[in-house]
Amino acid sequence: YEDDDVLVLNKPFGLAVQGGTGTRRHVDGMLAAMADRFGDRPRLVHRLDRDTTGVLLVAKTRDTAARLGKTFQSRSAAKTYWALVEGIPRPPQGRVEVALVKDTGPDGDRVRKARPGEQDVAMHATTVYSVIDRVGQKCAWVSLKPVTGRQHQLRAHMDILGHPIVGDPKYLPASGRSSLADTDFADKLYLHARRLILPHPAVARGGPAKRRTPDTIDVTAPIPEHMRATFVGLGLDPDRYESE
């Protein structure tokens, strides 16, 4: 989606959103190449992990970025992710409210459940989940809605729940082996930013009525090919909601 104020991308697997140690190719660097003659350039207003696919919102101007930043801070943006997780969460619908802390290990930064005495560094985090479909007792297709926006929140919360996201190298099953290890599945993360709904920034600033912008931005990204192929192989219907 694109209009005068925003650009919405369907980020592919493996593309970093921002630069870091050893990361030269990333979305933020690509946006820098779109600067106008005054030096103003599109700006990121939220993040996705490198291996998470799907909806990524970009502001075209500094003013729009500031307005969208406030929208995310006030939790006025509704985000829905799809994931394939190990096992079947019970109950099939629920809410995970577990504070998280950053931790560093041999495989890099990750987050974990806060321990007693870590209140000063713990980050409150809440995720609402719902099972969409299941494959026996092996795995489940779930909808995840983060109420807060912490680093690795969905990945950590599902791991804490006992149902880590398939293909997640940082939050492996306790056995160290995926339940799909004997099936034909891609060695990739099965987490996709499916949908984003939020007030349009032009409406928030009281833009002129002649501007043909919607009151609400509501965008949905089709799932990536590796998830589609695995869903089909498992007997799940990846197009179940494409007509909505």
Contacts in CASP RR format, 6 or more apart in sequence:
PFRMAT RR
TARGET T0000
AUTHOR 0000-0000-0000
METHOD contacts of the structure
MODEL  1
YEDDDVLVLNKPFGLAVQGGTGTRRHVDGMLAAMADRFGDRPRLVHRLDR
DTTGVLLVAKTRDTAARLGKTFQSRSAAKTYWALVEGIPRPPQGRVEVAL
VKDTGPDGDRVRKARPGEQDVAMHATTVYSVIDRVGQKCAWVSLKPVTGR
QHQLRAHMDILGHPIVGDPKYLPASGRSSLADTDFADKLYLHARRLILPH
PAVARGGPAKRRTPDTIDVTAPIPEHMRATFVGLGLDPDRYESE
1 7 0 8 1.000
1 8 0 8 1.000
1 217 0 8 1.000
1 219 0 8 1.000
2 8 0 8 1.000
3 213 0 8 1.000
4 60 0 8 1.000
4 202 0 8 1.000
4 211 0 8 1.000
4 213 0 8 1.000
5 59 0 8 1.000
5 60 0 8 1.000
5 61 0 8 1.000
5 64 0 8 1.000
5 200 0 8 1.000
5 201 0 8 1.000
5 202 0 8 1.000
5 213 0 8 1.000
6 57 0 8 1.000
6 58 0 8 1.000
6 59 0 8 1.000
6 60 0 8 1.000
6 64 0 8 1.000
6 68 0 8 1.000
6 200 0 8 1.000
6 201 0 8 1.000
6 217 0 8 1.000
7 42 0 8 1.000
7 57 0 8 1.000
7 58 0 8 1.000
7 60 0 8 1.000
8 55 0 8 1.000
8 56 0 8 1.000
8 57 0 8 1.000
8 58 0 8 1.000
8 196 0 8 1.000
8 217 0 8 1.000
8 219 0 8 1.000
9 27 0 8 1.000
9 54 0 8 1.000
9 55 0 8 1.000
9 56 0 8 1.000
9 58 0 8 1.000
10 53 0 8 1.000
10 54 0 8 1.000
10 55 0 8 1.000
10 56 0 8 1.000
10 221 0 8 1.000
10 222 0 8 1.000
11 17 0 8 1.000
11 27 0 8 1.000
11 48 0 8 1.000
11 52 0 8 1.000
11 53 0 8 1.000
11 54 0 8 1.000
11 55 0 8 1.000
11 56 0 8 1.000
11 193 0 8 1.000
12 53 0 8 1.000
12 224 0 8 1.000
13 51 0 8 1.000
13 53 0 8 1.000
13 188 0 8 1.000
13 189 0 8 1.000
13 224 0 8 1.000
13 226 0 8 1.000
14 50 0 8 1.000
14 51 0 8 1.000
15 25 0 8 1.000
15 26 0 8 1.000
15 27 0 8 1.000
15 50 0 8 1.000
16 23 0 8 1.000
16 25 0 8 1.000
16 26 0 8 1.000
16 27 0 8 1.000
16 50 0 8 1.000
17 26 0 8 1.000
17 27 0 8 1.000
17 28 0 8 1.000
17 44 0 8 1.000
17 47 0 8 1.000
17 48 0 8 1.000
17 49 0 8 1.000
17 50 0 8 1.000
17 56 0 8 1.000
18 26 0 8 1.000
18 27 0 8 1.000
18 28 0 8 1.000
18 44 0 8 1.000
18 47 0 8 1.000
19 26 0 8 1.000
19 28 0 8 1.000
19 29 0 8 1.000
20 26 0 8 1.000
27 44 0 8 1.000
27 56 0 8 1.000
27 58 0 8 1.000
28 44 0 8 1.000
31 41 0 8 1.000
31 42 0 8 1.000
31 43 0 8 1.000
31 44 0 8 1.000
31 58 0 8 1.000
32 41 0 8 1.000
34 41 0 8 1.000
34 42 0 8 1.000
35 41 0 8 1.000
40 61 0 8 1.000
40 62 0 8 1.000
42 58 0 8 1.000
42 59 0 8 1.000
42 60 0 8 1.000
43 58 0 8 1.000
43 59 0 8 1.000
43 61 0 8 1.000
43 62 0 8 1.000
43 65 0 8 1.000
44 56 0 8 1.000
44 58 0 8 1.000
44 59 0 8 1.000
45 57 0 8 1.000
45 58 0 8 1.000
45 59 0 8 1.000
45 65 0 8 1.000
45 68 0 8 1.000
45 69 0 8 1.000
45 72 0 8 1.000
46 56 0 8 1.000
46 57 0 8 1.000
46 72 0 8 1.000
46 77 0 8 1.000
48 54 0 8 1.000
48 56 0 8 1.000
48 193 0 8 1.000
49 152 0 8 1.000
49 155 0 8 1.000
49 189 0 8 1.000
49 191 0 8 1.000
51 188 0 8 1.000
51 189 0 8 1.000
51 191 0 8 1.000
52 81 0 8 1.000
52 189 0 8 1.000
52 191 0 8 1.000
52 192 0 8 1.000
52 193 0 8 1.000
53 191 0 8 1.000
53 192 0 8 1.000
53 193 0 8 1.000
53 221 0 8 1.000
53 223 0 8 1.000
53 224 0 8 1.000
53 227 0 8 1.000
54 192 0 8 1.000
54 193 0 8 1.000
54 194 0 8 1.000
54 221 0 8 1.000
54 224 0 8 1.000
55 79 0 8 1.000
55 193 0 8 1.000
55 194 0 8 1.000
55 195 0 8 1.000
55 196 0 8 1.000
55 219 0 8 1.000
55 220 0 8 1.000
55 221 0 8 1.000
56 193 0 8 1.000
57 68 0 8 1.000
57 196 0 8 1.000
57 198 0 8 1.000
57 217 0 8 1.000
59 65 0 8 1.000
59 67 0 8 1.000
59 68 0 8 1.000
59 201 0 8 1.000
63 205 0 8 1.000
64 201 0 8 1.000
67 201 0 8 1.000
67 204 0 8 1.000
67 205 0 8 1.000
68 198 0 8 1.000
68 201 0 8 1.000
71 77 0 8 1.000
71 198 0 8 1.000
71 199 0 8 1.000
71 201 0 8 1.000
71 204 0 8 1.000
72 198 0 8 1.000
75 147 0 8 1.000
75 148 0 8 1.000
76 198 0 8 1.000
76 199 0 8 1.000
77 196 0 8 1.000
77 197 0 8 1.000
77 198 0 8 1.000
78 145 0 8 1.000
78 195 0 8 1.000
78 196 0 8 1.000
78 197 0 8 1.000
78 198 0 8 1.000
79 145 0 8 1.000
79 146 0 8 1.000
79 193 0 8 1.000
79 195 0 8 1.000
79 196 0 8 1.000
80 143 0 8 1.000
80 144 0 8 1.000
80 145 0 8 1.000
80 193 0 8 1.000
80 194 0 8 1.000
80 195 0 8 1.000
80 196 0 8 1.000
81 143 0 8 1.000
81 144 0 8 1.000
81 145 0 8 1.000
81 146 0 8 1.000
81 154 0 8 1.000
81 191 0 8 1.000
81 192 0 8 1.000
81 193 0 8 1.000
81 194 0 8 1.000
82 132 0 8 1.000
82 141 0 8 1.000
82 142 0 8 1.000
82 143 0 8 1.000
82 144 0 8 1.000
82 191 0 8 1.000
82 192 0 8 1.000
82 194 0 8 1.000
82 223 0 8 1.000
82 227 0 8 1.000
83 141 0 8 1.000
83 142 0 8 1.000
83 144 0 8 1.000
83 154 0 8 1.000
83 158 0 8 1.000
83 165 0 8 1.000
83 166 0 8 1.000
83 190 0 8 1.000
83 191 0 8 1.000
83 192 0 8 1.000
84 139 0 8 1.000
84 140 0 8 1.000
84 141 0 8 1.000
84 142 0 8 1.000
84 165 0 8 1.000
84 166 0 8 1.000
84 190 0 8 1.000
84 227 0 8 1.000
84 230 0 8 1.000
84 231 0 8 1.000
85 139 0 8 1.000
85 140 0 8 1.000
85 142 0 8 1.000
85 158 0 8 1.000
85 163 0 8 1.000
85 164 0 8 1.000
85 165 0 8 1.000
85 166 0 8 1.000
85 190 0 8 1.000
86 139 0 8 1.000
86 162 0 8 1.000
86 163 0 8 1.000
86 164 0 8 1.000
86 165 0 8 1.000
86 166 0 8 1.000
86 173 0 8 1.000
86 178 0 8 1.000
86 179 0 8 1.000
87 137 0 8 1.000
87 138 0 8 1.000
87 139 0 8 1.000
87 140 0 8 1.000
87 163 0 8 1.000
87 179 0 8 1.000
88 131 0 8 1.000
88 134 0 8 1.000
88 136 0 8 1.000
88 137 0 8 1.000
88 139 0 8 1.000
88 140 0 8 1.000
88 163 0 8 1.000
89 129 0 8 1.000
89 131 0 8 1.000
89 140 0 8 1.000
89 142 0 8 1.000
89 158 0 8 1.000
89 161 0 8 1.000
89 163 0 8 1.000
92 130 0 8 1.000
92 131 0 8 1.000
93 129 0 8 1.000
93 130 0 8 1.000
93 131 0 8 1.000
94 128 0 8 1.000
94 129 0 8 1.000
94 130 0 8 1.000
95 126 0 8 1.000
95 127 0 8 1.000
95 128 0 8 1.000
95 129 0 8 1.000
96 125 0 8 1.000
96 126 0 8 1.000
96 127 0 8 1.000
96 128 0 8 1.000
96 129 0 8 1.000
96 157 0 8 1.000
96 158 0 8 1.000
96 160 0 8 1.000
96 161 0 8 1.000
97 124 0 8 1.000
97 125 0 8 1.000
97 126 0 8 1.000
98 113 0 8 1.000
98 114 0 8 1.000
98 125 0 8 1.000
98 156 0 8 1.000
98 157 0 8 1.000
98 160 0 8 1.000
99 113 0 8 1.000
99 114 0 8 1.000
99 119 0 8 1.000
99 122 0 8 1.000
99 123 0 8 1.000
99 124 0 8 1.000
99 125 0 8 1.000
100 111 0 8 1.000
100 112 0 8 1.000
100 113 0 8 1.000
100 114 0 8 1.000
100 122 0 8 1.000
100 123 0 8 1.000
100 125 0 8 1.000
100 150 0 8 1.000
100 152 0 8 1.000
100 153 0 8 1.000
100 156 0 8 1.000
101 111 0 8 1.000
101 112 0 8 1.000
101 113 0 8 1.000
101 114 0 8 1.000
101 115 0 8 1.000
101 118 0 8 1.000
101 121 0 8 1.000
101 122 0 8 1.000
101 123 0 8 1.000
102 109 0 8 1.000
102 110 0 8 1.000
102 111 0 8 1.000
102 121 0 8 1.000
102 151 0 8 1.000
103 109 0 8 1.000
103 110 0 8 1.000
103 111 0 8 1.000
103 112 0 8 1.000
104 110 0 8 1.000
107 169 0 8 1.000
107 170 0 8 1.000
108 170 0 8 1.000
109 151 0 8 1.000
110 152 0 8 1.000
110 156 0 8 1.000
110 170 0 8 1.000
110 171 0 8 1.000
111 123 0 8 1.000
111 150 0 8 1.000
111 151 0 8 1.000
111 152 0 8 1.000
111 153 0 8 1.000
111 156 0 8 1.000
112 156 0 8 1.000
113 156 0 8 1.000
113 160 0 8 1.000
114 121 0 8 1.000
114 122 0 8 1.000
114 123 0 8 1.000
123 148 0 8 1.000
123 150 0 8 1.000
124 148 0 8 1.000
125 146 0 8 1.000
125 148 0 8 1.000
125 149 0 8 1.000
125 150 0 8 1.000
125 153 0 8 1.000
125 156 0 8 1.000
125 157 0 8 1.000
126 146 0 8 1.000
126 147 0 8 1.000
126 148 0 8 1.000
127 144 0 8 1.000
127 145 0 8 1.000
127 146 0 8 1.000
127 147 0 8 1.000
127 148 0 8 1.000
127 153 0 8 1.000
127 154 0 8 1.000
127 157 0 8 1.000
128 144 0 8 1.000
128 145 0 8 1.000
128 147 0 8 1.000
129 142 0 8 1.000
129 143 0 8 1.000
129 144 0 8 1.000
129 145 0 8 1.000
129 157 0 8 1.000
129 158 0 8 1.000
129 161 0 8 1.000
130 142 0 8 1.000
130 143 0 8 1.000
131 140 0 8 1.000
131 141 0 8 1.000
131 142 0 8 1.000
132 140 0 8 1.000
132 141 0 8 1.000
132 142 0 8 1.000
132 143 0 8 1.000
132 240 0 8 1.000
133 140 0 8 1.000
133 141 0 8 1.000
133 236 0 8 1.000
133 237 0 8 1.000
133 240 0 8 1.000
134 140 0 8 1.000
134 141 0 8 1.000
135 234 0 8 1.000
135 235 0 8 1.000
135 236 0 8 1.000
138 179 0 8 1.000
138 180 0 8 1.000
139 166 0 8 1.000
139 179 0 8 1.000
139 180 0 8 1.000
139 234 0 8 1.000
140 163 0 8 1.000
141 231 0 8 1.000
141 236 0 8 1.000
142 158 0 8 1.000
142 163 0 8 1.000
143 194 0 8 1.000
144 154 0 8 1.000
144 158 0 8 1.000
146 153 0 8 1.000
146 154 0 8 1.000
150 156 0 8 1.000
152 170 0 8 1.000
152 171 0 8 1.000
154 165 0 8 1.000
154 191 0 8 1.000
155 164 0 8 1.000
155 165 0 8 1.000
155 168 0 8 1.000
155 170 0 8 1.000
155 171 0 8 1.000
155 191 0 8 1.000
156 171 0 8 1.000
158 164 0 8 1.000
158 165 0 8 1.000
158 171 0 8 1.000
159 165 0 8 1.000
159 168 0 8 1.000
159 171 0 8 1.000
164 171 0 8 1.000
164 172 0 8 1.000
164 173 0 8 1.000
165 171 0 8 1.000
165 189 0 8 1.000
165 190 0 8 1.000
165 191 0 8 1.000
166 178 0 8 1.000
166 179 0 8 1.000
166 180 0 8 1.000
166 185 0 8 1.000
166 189 0 8 1.000
166 190 0 8 1.000
167 178 0 8 1.000
167 187 0 8 1.000
167 188 0 8 1.000
167 189 0 8 1.000
167 190 0 8 1.000
168 189 0 8 1.000
168 190 0 8 1.000
168 191 0 8 1.000
169 189 0 8 1.000
172 178 0 8 1.000
173 179 0 8 1.000
178 185 0 8 1.000
180 230 0 8 1.000
183 230 0 8 1.000
183 233 0 8 1.000
183 234 0 8 1.000
184 230 0 8 1.000
184 233 0 8 1.000
185 230 0 8 1.000
186 226 0 8 1.000
186 229 0 8 1.000
186 230 0 8 1.000
188 226 0 8 1.000
190 226 0 8 1.000
190 227 0 8 1.000
190 230 0 8 1.000
192 221 0 8 1.000
192 223 0 8 1.000
192 224 0 8 1.000
192 227 0 8 1.000
193 221 0 8 1.000
194 220 0 8 1.000
194 221 0 8 1.000
194 223 0 8 1.000
195 218 0 8 1.000
195 219 0 8 1.000
195 220 0 8 1.000
195 221 0 8 1.000
196 217 0 8 1.000
196 218 0 8 1.000
196 219 0 8 1.000
197 216 0 8 1.000
197 217 0 8 1.000
197 218 0 8 1.000
198 216 0 8 1.000
198 217 0 8 1.000
199 215 0 8 1.000
199 216 0 8 1.000
199 217 0 8 1.000
200 213 0 8 1.000
200 214 0 8 1.000
200 215 0 8 1.000
200 216 0 8 1.000
200 217 0 8 1.000
202 211 0 8 1.000
202 213 0 8 1.000
203 213 0 8 1.000
203 215 0 8 1.000
222 242 0 8 1.000
223 231 0 8 1.000
223 238 0 8 1.000
227 238 0 8 1.000
228 238 0 8 1.000
231 237 0 8 1.000
231 238 0 8 1.000
232 238 0 8 1.000
END
